[in-house]
Every structure is written in C-alpha cells, then in structure tokens.
Amino acid sequence: MLTVTFEEAKAQFDSLVAAAYGGEEIIFAEPNKPLLKLAVITPVSQEQPKTPQFGSGKGLITYMADDFDAPLDDMKEYME
C-alpha cells in the first residue's frame, strides 16, 4: 500500500497509475486522513451463468409448517 498527498499525486500521476495497474493499492491522503483509493477495476466475466447443481440447497430449509401443503381457505370454492 502506498500513501501519497494530493500534491505528490499531481506530480507523479502517471507512475501512480502504472503502479495501480501492477496491483499496488494507492491511497490519496491529507495529513493523517486517508480520503481516496486508486484501484484497478476488474472486468466482469462474460461467461454463461453456471447451471444449478441438484442438491446444492440441501439443508438450507430448517423449518416448514405442519400445514404447508394444506389447501388455502380462499381456494375452497374453486376446489368443490
């Protein structure tokens, strides 16, 4: 991590950008107060979304009401 003042950053901007491209974290600061961070934006992958794996949600549902699959009162007239 490299911390620089705004005055230093103005004078060395090109080299700071090159350092950020190289993976260095650049912090712009006033005396004893960090304000900004210069970082490279990682591109979002253009891959196809992964297909869900069967069973991947196993164990995630920890509670189910006893009447979960009981007919709803609002639907009684349609079920006759």
C-alpha positions, 0 to 999 in steps of 0.5 A, spaced: 500 500 500 502 506 498 500 513 501 501 519 497 498 527 498 494 530 493 500 534 491 505 528 490 499 525 486 499 531 481 506 530 480 507 523 479 500 521 476 502 517 471 507 512 475 501 512 480 497 509 475 502 504 472 503 502 479 495 501 480 495 497 474 501 492 477 496 491 483 499 496 488 493 499 492 494 507 492 491 511 497 490 519 496 491 522 503 491 529 507 495 529 513 493 523 517 486 522 513 486 517 508 480 520 503 481 516 496 483 509 493 486 508 486 484 501 484 484 497 478 477 495 476 476 488 474 472 486 468 466 482 469 466 475 466 462 474 460 461 467 461 454 463 461 451 463 468 453 456 471 447 451 471 444 449 478 447 443 481 441 438 484 442 438 491 446 444 492 440 447 497 440 441 501 439 443 508 438 450 507 430 449 509 430 448 517 423 449 518 416 448 514 409 448 517 405 442 519 400 445 514 404 447 508 401 443 503 394 444 506 389 447 501 388 455 502 381 457 505 380 462 499 381 456 494 375 452 497 370 454 492 374 453 486 376 446 489 368 443 490 
